Amino acid sequence: MTTSSRAGGPLEAKMTQAEIRALEHAGRSSMAWPNEGYDEPSHANDVFRALIPAAFILAAAAALMVALF
């Protein structure tokens, strides 16, 4: 008979209070709640300007595929 009455048996690892506390704090610190606003300029205009030629390229590729089939 084993010395442990738990279902995991005598070789089951037990967490210390320090390990539990460390995991709880790690979970809280990884949450994405910034204290400050985003101070950098937005790059949305650059993204939209890049999408315009990309849309033409995709339209040309679609037209070529339709023409071939």
N, C-alpha and C positions, 0 to 999 in steps of 0.2 A: 504494500500500500504506500502511496506517495505521501509526502508531508504536506502537499498543497491540496486543498479541497476545491480549488477553482477548476473550471473546465479546461483551462489552458495548460495545466500541468506545471511541474516544477521548473521547466526551462523557459517559461514565458517571461518576456522582458517587462520590467516595471519601470514606469517613468517617474522620475523624481519631481518634486514641486518646482525645482529650478528649470527643468526641461519643459514642463507644462507652461510655466510663466513665459519662458523664452518663445515658445510656439505661439502663445496668445499675443505677445507683443509683436512678433514678426508678422502675424496676420493683420494686426491693426496698422502697422507702419507701411504695409504695402498697399493700403487702400489709396485710391486716386482722388484725393480731395486736396487740390492745391490751395495754399493759403493766399497766394497772390494771383492776380489776373495774368493773362497772356500779354506780355509787353512787346513782343516782336510784331512787326507789320505782317498783315495777312498776305498770303501768296495765292489767294483765290483767283486774282486776275491773271497771274502767270499760268495757272492750271487751265483756265478757260481758253487762254490764247494758244496753249499747246493742244487743246482738244479740237480746235477748228481744223488744222491740217490733218490731224489723225482721223477726223470724221470724213474728210475728202478722200484720204487713202483707203479707208474701209469701204466707202461708196464705190470707188474705182475698182477695188478688188471684188466687190459683190457684182458689179456690172460685168467684169471679165468672166466671172464664174457663170453668170446667167448666159452670157454670149457663147460660152463653150458648151453648155449643156442644152 
